[in-house]
Amino acid sequence: MSSGITRRSLLVSTAAAALAAGPLATAARAAARTPKVLVVGLDGALLGRIKDAAAPTLKGLMSQGLTAPSALYANPLAPTSSGPGWSTLITGVWPDKHRVVNNEFTGHRLAAYPDFMTRAEAAKPGLRTCAVASWAPITDIIFSAKVDTRVSTPAAEYDEGTTARAVAEIGTGNPDAVFVQLDNVDHAGHGSGAASQAYLDALHGVDTQVGRILAAVRSRPTYGDESWLVMITADHGHTDAGGHGGSSWAERQTFMIATGPTVTAGSVRHDVRMPDVAASALAHLGIAVDPAWGLDGRPIQQPSPDDFDALRAQLTGPVDEGGIGAGVLGFTRTPPPGWRVDNGAMGTGGVTEWRGWSFTTDEFWTKAERDQRRENNVRARGVFAVADGDEWTDKSFTGTFDSTLISPAYAVTGGARATLTYTTYYRQEAPQKGEVLVSYDGGTPVAVKTYTADTPSVVERLTLQVPAGARTAQVRFRYTGGNNWYWVVDGVSITKN
């Protein structure tokens, strides 16, 4: 060693260099490790009650990783019950695709939209997959026979047996993907209600069991050479009195708690939806999602920022809407930078929150009026734009609802094709109409899509033929009507083909 360079200074310099490399170095080290996935489902668990319970393991995961509250659908898409809930989480698609709409699984399409482990086995047959569940339909029906190990825990063993079997598989079976479902929180919810001490006690119990499963992961001899993505989730919520299946906010609750190599400690996200569990597991295992699969989920490792989501910090509480709750922040009529709302032809008066295009959240909008299918706006994420003539007319007004949401100008190539993509949900009642119009370089807007019939929550992809010489394209969403229904728009973009 040369004069003036001590072993200590060399070690410090090496550590400083590693620190300077930051996330890229961390990601590179993680990529060199063997990817593994653990998904633990806590049937009927409410995120808010986890925070109230003696649950050090789950709270530790929240501080170490991501916490993402989310919400479900309601009838007529599907009830907030276990069959549809677990199927959505495990397949990565909403009930309108997998068609599990009850706990009897009648008419399901799980062969067309299989579980994420079946997809993983098809892509990488050498992977070892394992599912263990206290509720037998998960392992008897939702996970296919192509999964290496499926265990429907005998009723006499219940969650203790599920936990012990999962611990044994993780310790000795060398799995690449593990799914575990624990049932007792749901049992306590049905028996005593989500507001009860029994429910909190059940959460404490499953917290201990999750701790045992995680200890088995960390005790693996090869753990240092492995990269584990851990996701904790739930299939539905519970009412304070007990029960689920309906459209209340409590029953529609779910969440994701996740830790892994690309997850920021202590982070909170509001754009995560149930199908993301399956998509995230596949991404972590290095399996590219084929667009032909029609997955609704997107990996949490690949966030897709949206202009409307940037408005979350500006959302305020209700003004005229009396049933939402004073503590619920969830609307603004001020668009994000680059966007405009033209209310020049808009009527006057009406409910303040919905006077023209507004920006809102699932919680705020669905609480405005339950059971009018607002709950089935499943493919929008985070903050979205809504024109709601039905709610606007709940207070004295004059004129009609006529409001246009105008996008920024997107770069395009003259003479080429481009793709306009947006998520939409439209409920029709005449004389209501929704028009999508596109203008080039500030020219006259031309309609490219018109809505005059019910359209379920979908992602629209419209091909645009860009005129020769054009350099920019701008989109307008014009909603006209009165005491009719509503239109949702989210995730708007124009990309060059």
Secondary structure, 3 states (H helix, E strand, C coil): CCCCCCHHHHHHHHHHHHHHHHHHHHHHHHHCCEEEEEEEEECCCCHHHHHHCCCHHHHHHHHHCEEEEEECCCCCCCCCCHHHHHHHHHHCCCHHHHCCCCCCCCCCCCCCCCCHHHHHHHHCCCCCEEEEECCHHHHHHHCCCCCCEEEECCCCCHHHHHHHHHHHHHHHCCCCEEEEEECHHHHHHHHHCCCCHHHHHHHHHHHHHHHHHHHHHHCCCCHHHEEEEEEEECCCCCCCCCCCCCCCCCCCEEEEEEECCCCCCCEECCCCCCCHHHHHHHHHCCCCCCHHHCCCCCCCCCCCCCCHHHHHHHCECCCCCCCCCCCCCCEECCCCCCCEEECCCCCEECCHHHCCCEEECHHHHHHHCCCCCHHHCCCCCCCEEEEEHHHHCCCCEECCEEEEEEEEEEECCCCCEEEEEEEEEEECCCCCEEEEEEEECCCCCEEEEEECCCEEEEEEEEEEECCCCCCEEEEEEEEEECCCCEEEEEEEEEEEC
